């Protein structure tokens, strides 16, 4: 039997709205911090661009070989020309190689400045994503752990209970009630439209792939907070 809860309106004013507002402001700040941390991309040479375009064309031909609209004769000619030019080194940025020379060793990404810059930019982006989210989650888990925040206006199945009531071990509570920690995760993925509206479609605050990585890290980080007793303020 579901338990009827009556929440204090101050939870809405001092917990629900502040958490949402803080996450929006942190997302906007993370966007501008990421833009400041990223280095200006260097201009590539014509040979490097030619190699990238040839590799992209080869990948497209290989991916669409089963459903290619081209006749088999033209498709074979294009594939043969690409493979021959790669063997001769015409599409490589280093240029054609001497057939008598020994094979070069595999490239080391640590010795390539462009690869190092890409790795550093990726690390900076991950730090700009992980550190603020871990701080916000620690803040919510310390001050608002076990709070019941809001009740969803539509019915849900029991499969959503572990997702919406994370940190609250109450088997008789209605599934539609949302805990503070679950509200944080819902905002983590649900504010992408707000960020696109404020910052534009090409922003650094709403990347789904980065959010999934942050989500997996935060799940492991939050395991230590879920054993604390819950607190359900009633009026």
C-alpha positions as CSV (number, residue, x, y, z in Angstrom):
1,X,0.0,0.0,0.0
2,X,1.4,3.4,-1.0
3,X,2.1,6.0,1.7
4,X,0.6,9.5,1.2
5,X,3.2,12.2,1.8
6,X,2.8,15.9,2.3
7,X,5.9,17.8,1.5
8,X,6.9,21.1,3.1
9,X,6.7,23.9,0.5
10,X,10.1,25.1,1.7
11,X,11.7,22.0,0.1
12,X,10.5,23.4,-3.2
13,X,11.9,26.9,-2.5
14,X,15.2,25.9,-0.8
15,X,16.1,22.5,-2.2
16,X,14.4,21.8,-5.6
17,X,14.9,25.2,-7.2
18,X,18.4,25.8,-5.9
19,X,19.6,22.4,-7.2
20,X,18.2,23.1,-10.6
21,X,19.6,26.7,-10.7
22,X,23.0,25.6,-9.5
23,X,23.3,22.9,-12.2
24,X,22.3,25.4,-14.9
25,X,24.8,28.0,-13.7
26,X,27.6,25.4,-13.4
27,X,26.8,24.1,-16.9
28,X,27.1,27.6,-18.3
29,X,30.4,28.2,-16.4
30,X,31.7,24.8,-17.6
31,X,31.0,25.8,-21.2
32,X,33.1,29.0,-20.9
33,X,35.9,27.3,-18.9
34,X,36.2,24.6,-21.5
35,X,36.5,27.2,-24.3
36,X,39.3,28.9,-22.3
37,X,41.1,25.7,-21.7
38,X,41.1,24.5,-25.3
39,X,44.0,25.5,-27.4
40,X,43.5,27.0,-30.8
41,X,43.6,24.3,-33.5
42,X,46.6,24.6,-35.8
43,X,46.2,24.7,-39.5
44,X,46.9,21.4,-41.2
45,X,48.9,21.0,-44.4
46,X,47.4,20.2,-47.7
47,X,49.0,16.7,-47.6
48,X,47.5,15.9,-44.2
49,X,44.0,17.0,-45.3
50,X,44.4,14.9,-48.5
51,X,45.3,11.9,-46.4
52,X,42.3,12.4,-44.1
53,X,39.8,12.8,-47.0
54,X,41.2,9.7,-48.7
55,X,40.8,7.7,-45.5
56,X,37.3,9.0,-45.0
57,X,36.4,8.1,-48.6
58,X,37.8,4.6,-48.1
59,X,35.8,4.1,-44.9
60,X,32.6,5.2,-46.6
61,X,33.1,2.8,-49.5
62,X,33.8,0.0,-47.1
63,X,30.7,0.7,-45.0
64,X,28.4,1.0,-48.0
65,X,29.8,-1.8,-50.1
66,X,26.8,-4.1,-49.5
67,X,24.2,-1.4,-50.4
68,X,26.1,0.7,-52.9
69,X,24.0,2.3,-55.7
70,X,27.1,2.2,-58.0
71,X,27.4,-0.5,-60.6
72,X,30.0,-3.2,-59.6
73,X,32.4,-2.2,-62.3
74,X,32.6,1.5,-61.2
75,X,32.7,0.5,-57.6
76,X,35.6,-1.9,-58.3
77,X,37.5,0.8,-60.2
78,X,37.2,3.3,-57.4
79,X,38.2,0.9,-54.8
80,X,41.2,-0.3,-56.9
81,X,42.3,3.2,-57.6
82,X,42.2,4.1,-53.9
83,X,44.1,1.0,-52.8
84,X,46.8,1.5,-55.5
85,X,47.3,5.2,-54.5
86,X,47.7,4.2,-50.9
87,X,50.2,1.5,-51.8
88,X,52.2,4.0,-53.8
89,X,52.0,6.6,-51.1
90,X,50.3,9.2,-53.1
91,X,47.7,9.9,-50.5
92,X,50.1,9.8,-47.5
93,X,51.2,13.1,-46.0
94,X,54.8,11.8,-45.9
95,X,54.7,11.3,-49.6
96,X,55.7,8.2,-51.7
97,X,58.1,5.8,-50.0
98,X,61.1,4.1,-51.4
99,X,60.2,0.4,-52.1
100,X,63.7,-0.7,-51.1
101,X,63.6,1.2,-47.8
102,X,62.7,-0.8,-44.7
103,X,59.2,-0.4,-43.3
104,X,58.9,2.5,-40.8
105,X,58.2,1.8,-37.2
106,X,54.6,2.3,-35.9
107,X,54.0,5.9,-35.0
108,X,54.3,6.9,-31.3
109,X,51.5,9.2,-30.3
110,X,53.6,10.6,-27.5
111,X,56.2,11.9,-29.9
112,X,53.6,13.6,-32.2
113,X,52.8,17.2,-31.0
114,X,49.4,17.2,-32.6
115,X,48.5,13.9,-30.9
116,X,49.7,15.2,-27.5
117,X,47.6,18.4,-27.9
118,X,44.6,16.3,-28.6
119,X,45.2,14.1,-25.6
120,X,45.7,17.1,-23.4
121,X,42.5,18.8,-24.7
122,X,40.6,15.5,-23.9
123,X,42.0,15.4,-20.4
124,X,41.1,19.1,-19.8
125,X,37.5,18.5,-21.1
126,X,37.1,15.5,-18.8
127,X,38.4,17.5,-15.8
128,X,36.0,20.3,-16.6
129,X,33.1,17.8,-16.7
130,X,34.0,15.5,-13.7
131,X,35.2,17.9,-11.1
132,X,32.1,20.2,-11.0
133,X,29.7,17.3,-11.1
134,X,31.5,15.5,-8.3
135,X,31.4,18.7,-6.2
136,X,27.6,19.2,-6.8
137,X,26.9,15.6,-6.1
138,X,28.9,15.7,-2.8
139,X,27.0,18.9,-1.9
140,X,23.6,17.3,-2.6
141,X,24.5,14.0,-0.9
142,X,25.8,15.8,2.3
143,X,23.1,18.4,2.8
144,X,20.0,16.9,1.1
145,X,20.5,13.1,1.3
146,X,17.2,11.3,1.6
147,X,15.0,14.3,0.8
148,X,11.9,13.7,-1.3
149,X,11.8,16.4,-3.8
150,X,8.8,16.2,-6.2
151,X,6.1,13.9,-7.3
152,X,5.7,13.2,-11.0
153,X,2.2,13.8,-12.4
154,X,2.0,10.6,-14.5
155,X,2.0,7.0,-13.5
156,X,5.1,4.8,-13.7
157,X,5.9,1.1,-13.3
158,X,8.0,-0.3,-10.5
159,X,11.0,-0.6,-12.8
160,X,11.6,3.1,-12.4
161,X,11.8,2.9,-8.6
162,X,15.5,2.4,-8.4
163,X,16.1,5.2,-10.8
164,X,13.8,7.8,-9.3
165,X,14.3,7.0,-5.6
166,X,18.0,6.5,-5.4
167,X,19.2,6.8,-1.8
168,X,15.8,6.0,-0.3
169,X,15.2,2.5,0.9
170,X,11.4,2.5,1.2
171,X,9.6,-0.3,-0.6
172,X,6.1,1.0,0.1
173,X,6.6,4.5,-1.4
174,X,4.9,5.5,-4.6
175,X,7.2,5.2,-7.7
176,X,6.3,8.8,-8.8
177,X,8.2,10.4,-5.8
178,X,11.7,11.6,-6.8
179,X,14.6,11.8,-4.3
180,X,17.2,14.5,-4.3
181,X,20.0,12.3,-5.8
182,X,17.7,11.1,-8.6
183,X,16.6,14.7,-9.3
184,X,20.3,15.5,-9.7
185,X,20.7,12.7,-12.3
186,X,17.5,13.7,-14.1
187,X,18.8,17.3,-14.4
188,X,22.2,16.0,-15.5
189,X,20.6,14.6,-18.7
190,X,17.5,16.8,-18.9
191,X,19.1,20.2,-19.1
192,X,20.7,19.6,-22.5
193,X,17.8,21.4,-24.2
194,X,18.2,24.4,-21.8
195,X,21.9,24.6,-22.6
196,X,21.2,24.5,-26.3
197,X,18.7,27.2,-26.0
198,X,21.1,29.5,-24.0
199,X,24.5,28.6,-25.4
200,X,23.6,27.3,-28.9
201,X,23.7,23.9,-30.4
202,X,27.5,23.8,-30.6
203,X,28.3,24.1,-26.8
204,X,30.5,22.3,-24.4
205,X,27.8,21.7,-21.7
206,X,25.5,19.2,-23.5
207,X,27.6,16.4,-24.9
208,X,25.7,13.1,-24.4
209,X,28.8,11.0,-24.7
210,X,30.6,13.0,-22.0
211,X,27.5,12.8,-19.7
212,X,27.4,9.0,-20.0
213,X,31.1,8.9,-18.9
214,X,30.4,11.3,-16.0
215,X,27.3,9.2,-15.1
216,X,29.3,6.0,-14.7
217,X,31.9,7.8,-12.7
218,X,29.3,9.4,-10.4
219,X,27.5,6.1,-9.8
220,X,30.7,4.6,-8.4
221,X,31.4,7.8,-6.4
222,X,27.8,7.8,-4.9
223,X,28.0,4.3,-3.4
224,X,29.4,5.6,-0.2
225,X,26.5,8.0,0.4
226,X,23.6,5.5,-0.1
227,X,24.0,3.8,3.3
228,X,23.0,6.8,5.2
229,X,19.5,7.0,6.7
230,X,17.0,8.9,4.7
231,X,15.2,12.0,5.8
232,X,11.6,12.8,4.6
233,X,10.4,16.1,5.9
234,X,6.6,16.0,6.6
235,X,4.3,18.8,7.3
